[in-house]
């Protein structure tokens, strides 16, 4: 027994020795330790020790035992980053919010670097010269430091650059002609730059150039013939003080007319205080007159504008809502409003009188916001080019859709059927769509969609789609048009799935290519939508949430994916195959801590949903469970009944018997 125990001890010691040797043999191990010794005076890097694998240290990620990602933000690190320059396989380096100082050392070894964030430090010196050789760089953030000198024109060598932030530094001189077609985020505000803004950068917002008092040109004020330069203010003579030569011999001889002499005489006699009072008085009088005219004309214009707008909306919506519901000719059946749950809330005439606002156009028609006379607000969708076999089939299908009630599904309240017009009335959702939250107002001033909210939205949307799939087993209902514009948010911020169950009315037509980028491979060639194709579309939606990329962007040449035509799932798969998963994620998510495991987990769910073979994709019920398992997301009230619709209090198998 003693021998066995001793042998175990020896093996443990040997294992520990071999592991320490292996770590010490890592090409990047010593560099990281040297960096920690020099920079971590506050002892924040507590997991960085010689007894553990450096690839498990906080902020360190590796590929094939080489450091590929180093994210050390807001850790009060200081000194120089020189020891890190030997990490030749780095792809992401983020040192934001520390106290690093001095000049940035040569970064020419970082040939694989794609993301470089050095903002909110104390770096000095000129623009790092070697940065221009990092040809793979996508994001460069040097903001909130003490860099000085001029911005070099060599930044044009960074042909893959998407972000260039140099704001809040001490840069001087003119902005060079920067011609980077992929540049999305540009900011040089808060420097000492001068001259005219290059036309290639005039498309960025005014905030990108603010607090540079000597800059001019679009989007700032138009440049004068001779733009102001730093230090030239004192050379401008006051118009109220005559210019006097220092020597009578150098005074120029000019011919003065009697008129100019009398003008000079009056000007010399006029007290500057009186002149200033006259100018101020004129300005005040002019301001009062302008204000009165503005109020008078604006009141008339506003009232007339409202009348014209209301008339225009009424005329256009009358066509939309009625489409000859009261035909003068015989042989036509007058349509009627049909309400669910036995409650009749308004007549068709109420819709005709309602003020209307177009919300958007989709694959199944145009949606409108209608405000009724009693103040109620509804959403009305006009089905356009719907291929409906007959009134009975339409009514039976609407009966099925109208009985679906779930907290994550937009409820269908009523419908209208006439020979030439079909309208669907839904609950109105007052907040934005997932599409707008992800892609709207990209650029300076945007409020990014945080990770917790993204996860909550996709969890709610998954529950809604799963309930639709299980709401009528005999029909196997499908959504048929899952995309980010059809994920709406109610007043509490909960996800609501809209536009469901309408793909049955779409036949082989140009609309068959609707929502390109979301459709499953088997559905693109005109085959009927299925629940498995819904799962594929939902997987693309998850990838859209994770990457921040719009799936439909590939229709414009795929510029959002580094060039070439490639759909979002294939692009993600190609990146993951290269074992560089972190490059997939939306950069707006990099600011959030301790979410990598959840993002990778959601990425795996999305990739399983977008499997090429339909039978390899999970059911939506299982997708819900996997998403909820990521972070103990609150379980849906009907989580246990998704597989058994007969237990649902809002719908039973009897509801779909008529359409089987």
C-alpha positions in Angstrom: 0.0 0.0 0.0 2.8 2.4 0.9 4.6 1.6 -2.4 1.4 2.3 -4.3 0.9 5.6 -2.5 4.4 6.7 -3.1 4.2 5.9 -6.8 1.1 8.0 -7.0 2.9 10.9 -5.4 5.8 10.5 -7.8 3.5 10.4 -10.8 1.7 13.6 -9.6 5.0 15.4 -9.2 6.2 14.2 -12.6 3.0 15.3 -14.2 3.2 18.7 -12.6 6.8 19.0 -13.7 6.0 18.0 -17.3 3.1 20.4 -17.3 5.2 23.3 -16.1 7.9 22.5 -18.7 5.2 22.4 -21.4 3.9 25.8 -20.4 7.3 27.3 -20.2 8.0 26.0 -23.7 5.0 27.8 -25.1 6.4 30.6 -27.3 4.1 33.2 -25.7 4.4 32.1 -22.1 7.4 34.1 -21.2 6.2 37.2 -23.0 2.9 37.2 -21.0 4.8 36.7 -17.7 7.2 39.6 -18.6 4.2 41.8 -19.4 2.5 40.9 -16.1 5.6 41.7 -14.1 6.0 45.1 -15.7 2.4 46.2 -15.9 0.3 44.6 -13.2 1.3 46.6 -10.2 -2.3 46.4 -8.8 -2.2 42.6 -8.9 -5.4 42.3 -11.0 -4.1 39.4 -13.1 -4.4 36.9 -10.3 -5.0 33.9 -12.5 -1.7 34.5 -14.4 0.7 32.2 -12.7 3.4 29.6 -13.7 1.4 26.6 -12.5 -1.5 26.9 -15.0 -1.8 26.9 -18.8 -1.6 30.5 -20.1 -4.4 29.7 -22.4 -6.7 29.5 -19.4 -5.7 32.9 -17.9 -8.3 35.7 -17.7 -8.4 37.6 -21.0 -6.3 35.1 -22.9 -7.6 32.9 -25.8 -5.4 30.6 -27.8 -5.4 28.7 -31.1 -3.0 25.8 -31.3 -1.2 26.9 -28.1 -0.6 30.4 -29.4 -2.3 33.5 -28.0 -4.8 34.7 -30.6 -6.9 37.0 -28.4 -5.8 39.3 -25.5 -8.6 41.4 -23.9 -7.4 43.2 -20.8 -9.7 46.2 -20.2 -10.1 48.5 -17.2 -7.5 46.7 -15.1 -5.4 49.7 -14.1 -2.4 48.2 -16.0 0.4 50.6 -16.7 3.8 51.0 -18.3 4.7 49.9 -21.8 3.2 47.2 -24.0 6.6 46.3 -25.5 6.6 42.7 -24.1 3.4 41.9 -26.0 5.0 42.6 -29.4 6.3 39.0 -29.6 2.7 37.6 -29.7 2.9 37.1 -33.4 -0.4 35.2 -33.7 -2.6 37.9 -32.1 -5.8 38.6 -33.9 -7.5 40.7 -31.2 -5.8 43.1 -28.9 -7.9 45.2 -26.6 -6.2 47.2 -23.8 -8.9 49.8 -23.3 -9.3 51.8 -20.0 -5.8 51.3 -18.5 -2.9 53.6 -17.8 -0.4 52.6 -20.5 1.9 55.4 -21.5 4.8 56.3 -23.8 5.0 55.7 -27.5 3.4 52.6 -29.0 6.1 50.2 -29.9 6.5 48.6 -33.3 3.4 46.4 -34.1 4.8 45.0 -37.3 4.9 41.5 -35.8 1.1 41.5 -35.6 0.6 40.4 -39.1 -2.7 38.6 -38.3 -4.2 41.4 -36.2 -7.7 42.3 -37.1 -8.9 44.3 -34.0 -6.8 46.8 -32.1 -8.3 48.8 -29.2 -6.0 51.1 -27.3 -8.4 53.8 -26.3 -8.6 55.5 -22.9 -4.9 55.2 -22.0 -2.0 57.7 -21.8 -0.1 56.9 -25.0 1.9 59.7 -26.5 3.9 60.3 -29.7 2.8 60.4 -33.3 0.4 58.0 -35.0 2.0 54.5 -34.7 3.8 54.2 -38.0 3.8 50.4 -38.2 0.0 50.2 -37.9 -0.2 51.0 -41.6 1.5 47.6 -42.3 -1.3 45.6 -40.6 -3.1 44.9 -43.8 -5.7 42.6 -42.2 -6.9 45.2 -39.6 -10.6 45.7 -39.4 -11.0 47.9 -36.3 -8.6 50.6 -35.0 -9.4 52.6 -31.9 -6.7 55.0 -30.6 -9.2 57.5 -29.1 -8.8 59.3 -25.7 -5.0 59.3 -25.6 -2.3 62.0 -26.1 -1.2 61.2 -29.6 0.1 64.2 -31.6 1.4 65.1 -35.0 -0.4 64.6 -38.3 -2.7 61.8 -39.4 -0.7 60.0 -42.1 -2.1 59.3 -45.5 -0.7 55.7 -45.2 -3.9 54.7 -43.4 -5.2 54.1 -46.9 -3.1 51.0 -47.0 -5.5 49.5 -44.4 -7.9 48.4 -47.2 -10.0 46.2 -44.8 -10.6 48.9 -42.2 -14.2 49.3 -41.0 -13.5 51.5 -37.9 -11.0 54.4 -37.4 -11.4 56.3 -34.1 -8.8 59.0 -33.4 -11.0 61.3 -31.4 -9.9 63.1 -28.2 -6.2 63.3 -28.9 -3.8 66.1 -29.9 -3.5 65.5 -33.7 -2.8 68.6 -35.8 -2.6 69.5 -39.5 -5.1 68.6 -42.2 -7.1 65.4 -42.6 -5.6 63.4 -45.5 -7.6 62.1 -48.4 -8.9 58.8 -46.8 -10.5 56.5 -49.4 -11.5 53.3 -47.7 -14.7 52.0 -49.3 -15.6 49.7 -46.3 -15.2 52.5 -43.6 -18.3 52.5 -41.4 -17.2 54.2 -38.2 -14.9 57.3 -38.4 -14.2 59.9 -35.7 -11.5 62.6 -35.3 -13.4 64.9 -33.0 -11.6 66.7 -30.1 -8.3 67.3 -31.8 -6.5 70.4 -33.3 -7.1 69.6 -37.0 -7.5 72.3 -39.6 -8.4 72.8 -43.2 -11.1 71.4 -45.4 -12.6 68.0 -44.7 -11.9 65.6 -47.7 -15.0 64.9 -49.8 -14.5 61.2 -49.3 -15.3 61.7 -45.6 -18.1 64.2 -45.9 -20.8 61.5 -45.6 -20.0 61.0 -41.9 -21.9 63.0 -39.3 -20.9 66.4 -37.8 -20.1 64.7 -34.5 -17.3 62.9 -36.2 -15.4 66.2 -36.7 -16.6 68.3 -33.7 -14.3 70.3 -31.4 -11.8 71.0 -34.2 -12.3 74.8 -34.4 -10.3 75.2 -37.6 -12.0 72.5 -39.7 -14.5 73.4 -42.4 -16.4 71.8 -45.2 -19.2 69.3 -45.3 -20.7 68.2 -42.9 -19.4 71.3 -41.0 -19.7 74.9 -42.2 -18.6 75.8 -45.7 -15.0 76.8 -46.0 -14.2 80.5 -46.7 -12.0 81.6 -49.5 -9.1 81.8 -47.1 -10.0 79.5 -44.2 -8.8 80.4 -40.7 -5.7 78.8 -39.4 -4.4 78.4 -35.9 -2.8 81.6 -34.6 -4.2 83.8 -37.4 -6.9 85.4 -35.2 -4.6 88.4 -34.2 -3.9 89.2 -37.8 -7.4 90.2 -38.5 -7.9 94.0 -38.2 -11.0 95.3 -36.5 -13.4 97.1 -38.9 -13.9 99.8 -36.2 -10.2 100.7 -35.8 -8.3 102.3 -38.7 -5.0 100.7 -39.7 -2.1 103.1 -38.9 1.4 102.6 -40.3 4.3 102.7 -37.8 6.2 105.2 -39.9 4.8 108.2 -41.9 7.2 107.5 -44.7 5.6 104.1 -45.3 2.0 105.3 -45.3 0.5 104.5 -48.7 -0.9 107.3 -50.8 -4.5 106.9 -51.8 -7.1 109.0 -53.5 -10.0 109.7 -51.2 -13.3 110.9 -52.7 -15.4 113.5 -50.8 -18.0 110.8 -50.1 -15.5 108.6 -48.4 -14.1 111.5 -46.4 -17.6 112.4 -45.0 -18.2 108.7 -44.2 -14.9 108.5 -42.3 -15.7 111.7 -40.5 -19.1 110.4 -39.3 -17.6 107.1 -38.3 -14.9 108.8 -36.3 -17.4 110.9 -34.5 -19.7 108.0 -33.6 -19.2 106.5 -30.2 -18.6 102.7 -30.3 -21.1 102.3 -27.5 -23.8 104.1 -29.5 -23.0 102.0 -32.6 -23.2 98.8 -30.6 -26.6 99.9 -29.1 -27.9 100.6 -32.6 -26.8 97.2 -33.8 -28.4 95.4 -30.8 -31.6 97.3 -31.3 -31.8 96.5 -34.9 -31.3 92.8 -34.1 -34.0 92.8 -31.4 -36.5 94.5 -33.7 -35.7 92.1 -36.6 -36.0 89.1 -34.2 -39.4 90.2 -32.9 -40.7 90.7 -36.4 -39.5 87.3 -37.6 -41.0 85.6 -34.5 -44.4 87.2 -35.2 -44.3 86.3 -38.9 -43.2 82.7 -38.0 -46.0 82.2 -35.6 -48.6 83.6 -38.0 -47.5 81.6 -41.0 -46.6 78.4 -39.2 -50.1 78.3 -37.6 -51.8 78.5 -41.0 -49.3 76.1 -42.6 -49.6 73.6 -39.8 -53.4 73.5 -39.9 -53.4 73.3 -43.7 -50.7 70.6 -43.7 -52.7 68.5 -41.3 -55.8 68.9 -43.4 -53.9 67.9 -46.6 -52.3 64.9 -44.7 -55.5 63.7 -43.3 -57.2 64.0 -46.7 -54.4 62.2 -48.4 -54.4 59.4 -45.9 -58.2 59.2 -46.0 -58.2 59.0 -49.8 -55.4 56.4 -50.0 -56.7 54.3 -47.1 -60.2 54.4 -48.5 -58.9 52.5 -51.5 -56.9 50.1 -49.2 -59.7 49.3 -46.8 -62.7 49.2 -49.1 -61.7 48.3 -52.6 -65.3 48.5 -53.7 -66.9 46.8 -50.7 -70.2 48.4 -51.8 -70.3 47.7 -55.6 -72.9 49.3 -57.8 -72.9 46.3 -60.2 -74.6 43.1 -59.4 -72.9 39.7 -59.0 -70.6 40.9 -56.2 -70.8 39.8 -52.6 -70.4 42.6 -50.1 -67.6 41.8 -47.6 -67.9 41.9 -43.8 -65.7 42.2 -40.8 -65.4 38.9 -38.9 -64.2 39.1 -35.3 -62.8 36.3 -33.0 -63.7 35.6 -29.5 -67.3 36.7 -30.2 -66.6 40.4 -29.6 -67.5 42.8 -32.4 -65.5 46.0 -31.8 -66.0 48.1 -34.9 -67.5 48.2 -38.4 -65.7 48.5 -41.7 -66.9 52.1 -41.8 -64.9 52.8 -38.6 -61.7 51.7 -40.5 -62.7 54.0 -43.4 -62.9 56.9 -41.0 -59.7 56.0 -39.1 -56.5 58.0 -39.6 -54.0 55.7 -41.1 -50.2 55.5 -41.3 -48.2 53.0 -43.4 -45.9 50.9 -41.3 -44.1 48.9 -44.0 -44.4 46.6 -47.0 -43.6 42.9 -46.7 -43.9 39.7 -48.8 -47.6 39.3 -47.9 -48.8 42.8 -48.3 -48.7 46.3 -46.8 -49.2 47.0 -43.0 -50.9 50.1 -41.7 -51.5 51.6 -38.3 -55.1 52.7 -37.9 -56.4 55.0 -35.1 -60.1 54.5 -34.6 -62.5 57.2 -33.5 -62.7 55.8 -30.0 -58.9 56.0 -29.6 -58.2 52.3 -30.1 -55.2 51.5 -32.3 -54.9 48.4 -34.5 -52.6 47.2 -37.2 -54.2 46.3 -40.5 -52.5 44.2 -43.2 -53.8 44.3 -46.7 -53.1 41.0 -48.4 -51.7 41.7 -51.9 -51.4 39.1 -54.7 -52.6 36.4 -52.3 -53.5 33.2 -54.1 -56.7 32.2 -52.3 -58.7 29.2 -53.7 -62.0 30.5 -52.3 -63.8 32.3 -49.5 -64.5 29.1 -47.5 -60.8 28.0 -47.5 -59.8 31.5 -46.5 -62.3 31.7 -43.7 -61.3 28.2 -42.4 -57.7 29.1 -42.3 -58.4 32.5 -40.6 -60.4 30.6 -37.9 -57.2 28.6 -37.1 -54.9 31.6 -37.0 -57.4 33.7 -35.0 -57.5 31.2 -32.2 -53.8 31.3 -31.6 -53.2 33.2 -28.3 -49.7 33.3 -26.8 -47.7 36.0 -25.0 -45.1 35.9 -27.7 -47.4 35.9 -30.7 -49.2 38.9 -32.2 -52.9 38.1 -32.0 -55.1 38.2 -35.1 -58.3 40.0 -34.0 -60.4 40.1 -37.1 -60.5 39.8 -40.9 -62.4 41.2 -43.8 -63.0 39.2 -47.0 -64.4 40.6 -50.3 -63.8 39.4 -53.8 -61.1 41.9 -54.5 -59.9 42.8 -51.0 -58.7 40.8 -48.0 -57.7 42.6 -44.7 -56.3 41.2 -41.5 -56.6 43.1 -38.2 -53.9 42.5 -35.5 -53.0 44.0 -32.2 -50.8 47.0 -32.7 -47.2 46.7 -31.2 -46.0 50.1 -30.2 -42.2 49.5 -30.0 -39.5 48.8 -32.6 -38.8 45.6 -34.5 -35.7 43.5 -33.9 -34.4 44.6 -37.3 -34.4 48.2 -36.2 -32.8 47.5 -32.8 -30.0 45.5 -34.5 -29.3 47.6 -37.6 -31.0 51.0 -37.1 -28.8 54.1 -36.7 -25.5 52.3 -37.0 -22.7 54.7 -36.3 -21.9 57.5 -33.8 -24.6 58.2 -31.2 -26.2 54.7 -31.6 -27.4 52.9 -28.5 -26.2 49.3 -29.0 -28.5 46.4 -28.2 -27.1 44.7 -25.2 -26.6 40.9 -24.9 -29.2 40.3 -22.2 -31.9 42.0 -24.3 -30.8 40.1 -27.4 -31.1 36.8 -25.5 -34.5 37.7 -24.0 -35.8 38.6 -27.5 -34.7 35.4 -29.2 -35.9 33.3 -26.3 -39.4 34.9 -26.6 -39.4 34.6 -30.4 -38.5 30.9 -30.1 -41.4 30.3 -27.7 -43.8 32.1 -30.1 -42.6 30.0 -33.2 -42.7 26.8 -31.2 -46.3 27.5 -30.1 -47.4 28.1 -33.6 -45.8 24.8 -34.7 -47.7 22.9 -32.0 -51.0 24.8 -32.1 -52.6 22.5 -34.6 -51.0 19.1 -34.9 -53.2 17.9 -37.8 -52.2 20.9 -40.0 -48.6 21.2 -38.8 -48.8 25.0 -39.1 -45.7 26.9 -40.2 -44.8 30.5 -39.9 -43.3 30.7 -43.4 -41.7 34.2 -43.1 -39.4 34.3 -40.1 -37.1 37.4 -40.2 -36.0 40.2 -37.9 -38.7 42.6 -39.3 -41.4 40.2 -38.2 -40.2 40.1 -34.5 -42.0 43.0 -32.9 -41.8 44.3 -29.3 -44.8 45.1 -27.2 -45.0 47.9 -24.6 -43.3 45.7 -22.0 -40.4 44.9 -24.4 -41.4 41.3 -25.0 -40.9 39.7 -28.4 -44.0 39.1 -30.4 -43.9 37.0 -33.6 -46.0 38.4 -36.5 -46.9 37.6 -40.1 -47.4 33.9 -39.3 -49.4 31.3 -41.2 -49.7 33.3 -44.5 -47.3 31.3 -46.6 -50.2 29.0 -47.6 -51.5 31.9 -49.8 -48.2 32.2 -51.7 -47.6 30.2 -54.8 -44.7 30.0 -57.2 -44.1 33.6 -58.3 -41.5 36.3 -58.0 -42.6 36.5 -54.3 -41.2 33.0 -53.9 -37.8 34.6 -53.4 -39.1 36.7 -50.6 -36.8 37.2 -47.6 -33.8 35.9 -49.5 -31.1 35.2 -46.9 -33.5 33.6 -44.4 -35.1 30.9 -46.6 -34.0 27.3 -46.2 -32.2 25.7 -49.2 -35.1 23.3 -49.8 -37.6 26.2 -49.8 -35.8 28.4 -52.3 -36.6 26.1 -55.3 -40.4 26.6 -54.8 -41.1 23.6 -52.6 -43.7 24.1 -49.8 -42.6 25.6 -46.5 -42.3 23.2 -43.6 -41.6 23.5 -39.9 -38.1 22.4 -40.6 -37.6 25.3 -43.0 -38.9 27.6 -40.2 -36.2 26.2 -38.0 -33.6 27.1 -40.6 -35.0 30.7 -40.9 -34.9 31.0 -37.1 -31.3 29.8 -37.1 -30.4 32.6 -39.6 -32.2 35.0 -37.2 -30.0 33.8 -34.4 -26.9 34.4 -36.5 -28.1 37.9 -37.3 -28.4 38.6 -33.6 -24.9 37.2 -32.9 -23.1 38.8 -35.8 -25.0 42.1 -36.2 -24.9 41.4 -40.0 -28.0 41.6 -42.1 -28.7 38.3 -44.0 -30.1 40.2 -47.0 -26.9 42.1 -47.5 -25.4 39.3 -49.6 -27.9 40.3 -52.4 -25.8 43.4 -52.8 -22.5 41.6 -53.5 -21.7 40.3 -50.1 -19.7 43.4 -49.0 -20.6 42.8 -45.4 -18.8 39.4 -45.5 -15.5 40.5 -46.9 -16.4 40.4 -50.5 -18.0 37.7 -52.7 -21.5 36.3 -52.6 -22.0 34.0 -49.6 -25.0 33.7 -47.3 -24.7 34.3 -43.6 -24.8 30.6 -42.4 -22.0 29.6 -44.9 -19.9 32.6 -43.9 -20.2 31.7 -40.2 -19.4 28.1 -40.9 -16.3 29.1 -42.9 -15.0 31.3 -40.1 -15.6 28.7 -37.4 -13.8 26.1 -39.5 -10.7 28.3 -39.3 -11.1 28.0 -35.5 -11.6 31.7 -35.1 -15.0 31.8 -33.6 -14.6 35.2 -31.9 -14.5 36.9 -35.2 -18.1 36.0 -35.9 -19.6 38.1 -33.0 -20.9 41.6 -33.3 -18.3 44.1 -32.1 -21.0 45.9 -30.2 -21.0 42.8 -27.8 -17.3 43.1 -27.0 -18.0 45.6 -24.2 -19.9 43.1 -22.1 -18.1 40.8 -19.7 -18.5 37.1 -19.0 -20.8 36.4 -21.9 -18.5 34.5 -24.3 -19.8 31.1 -23.1 -23.4 32.1 -23.7 -22.5 33.6 -27.2 -20.7 30.4 -28.2 -23.6 28.3 -26.9 -26.2 30.4 -29.0 -23.9 30.1 -32.0 -23.9 26.3 -31.7 -27.7 26.4 -31.5 -27.9 28.6 -34.6 -25.5 26.3 -36.6 -27.6 23.2 -35.7 -30.7 25.1 -36.9 -29.1 25.9 -40.2 -28.0 22.4 -41.0 -28.3 21.7 -44.7 -30.3 18.6 -44.3 -33.8 19.3 -42.8 -33.8 16.1 -40.7 -30.6 17.2 -38.9 -32.3 20.3 -37.6 -33.9 20.3 -34.1 -37.6 21.0 -33.5 -38.5 24.4 -32.3 -39.5 23.0 -28.9 -36.0 21.8 -28.4 -34.6 25.1 -29.6 -36.6 26.9 -26.9 -35.2 24.5 -24.2 -31.6 25.0 -25.4 -31.8 28.8 -25.4 -33.4 28.8 -21.9 -30.6 26.5 -20.7 -28.0 29.1 -21.7 -28.7 31.4 -18.8 -31.7 30.0 -16.8 -34.0 32.2 -18.9 -37.4 32.3 -17.3 -39.4 29.4 -18.6 -42.5 30.1 -20.7 -45.8 29.5 -18.9 -46.7 27.0 -21.6 -43.2 25.4 -21.8 -44.5 22.1 -20.7 -47.5 22.1 -23.0 -45.9 22.9 -26.3 -45.9 19.2 -27.3 -49.5 18.8 -26.2 -51.8 21.4 -27.7 -54.8 19.7 -26.3 -53.7 20.9 -22.9 -53.6 24.5 -24.0 -56.4 26.6 -22.6 -56.6 28.8 -25.8 -56.7 26.2 -28.5 -57.7 22.6 -29.0 -57.7 20.0 -31.8 -61.3 20.9 -32.5 -60.2 24.3 -33.8 -58.4 22.8 -36.8 -60.7 20.0 -37.7 -62.4 21.9 -40.5 -59.3 22.4 -42.5 -57.8 19.0 -42.4 
